[in-house]
């Protein structure tokens, strides 16, 4: 994907479900482990995935993501959001939601 935001040790990547199908399907499988209502696994083509990472001297480490329809008739900001359990209670979920609104403006 493309890095679209960085501030300190936080980076956000935009990943197209059509061009990076396997990676995005794997994100959906990870989400399914923690979200029992998660139903989308295979048809990731019409979605963009925004992956939030912590950055350190060893690289980028995903801490959560949200997905969004490329073309939404209803205008939804996000379709699915997940902060990995080991990174919850750090404000990342709030950041992902705020980022989705800012990107929609």
Residue pairs with C-beta under 8 A, 6 or more apart in sequence:
1 13
1 14
1 15
1 16
1 20
1 23
1 49
1 51
2 13
2 14
3 11
3 12
3 13
4 12
4 13
4 14
4 50
5 11
5 12
5 99
6 12
6 55
9 54
9 55
9 56
10 52
10 53
10 54
10 55
10 95
11 52
11 53
11 55
11 60
12 50
12 51
12 52
12 53
12 99
13 50
13 51
13 53
13 60
14 48
14 49
14 50
15 23
15 24
15 48
15 49
15 50
15 51
16 48
16 49
17 24
17 44
17 45
17 46
17 47
17 48
17 49
17 67
18 44
18 45
18 46
20 49
21 44
21 45
24 44
24 47
24 49
24 67
25 41
25 42
25 44
27 49
27 51
27 65
27 67
28 38
28 40
28 41
28 44
28 67
28 80
29 41
30 82
30 84
31 38
31 65
31 80
31 82
32 38
32 41
34 82
34 84
34 85
35 80
35 82
38 80
40 47
40 79
40 80
44 67
46 69
46 70
46 71
47 67
47 68
47 69
47 70
47 79
48 67
48 68
48 69
48 70
49 65
49 66
49 67
49 68
50 65
50 66
50 67
50 68
50 96
50 99
50 100
50 103
51 62
51 64
51 65
52 62
52 63
52 64
52 65
52 92
52 95
52 96
52 99
53 60
53 61
53 62
53 63
54 60
54 61
54 63
54 87
55 61
62 84
63 83
63 84
63 87
63 90
63 92
64 81
64 82
64 83
64 84
64 87
64 92
64 93
64 96
65 81
65 82
65 96
66 78
66 79
66 80
66 81
66 82
66 96
66 97
66 99
66 100
67 78
67 79
67 80
67 81
68 76
68 77
68 78
68 79
68 100
69 76
69 79
77 97
77 100
77 101
77 104
78 96
78 97
78 100
81 93
81 96
81 97
81 100
83 90
83 92
83 93
83 96
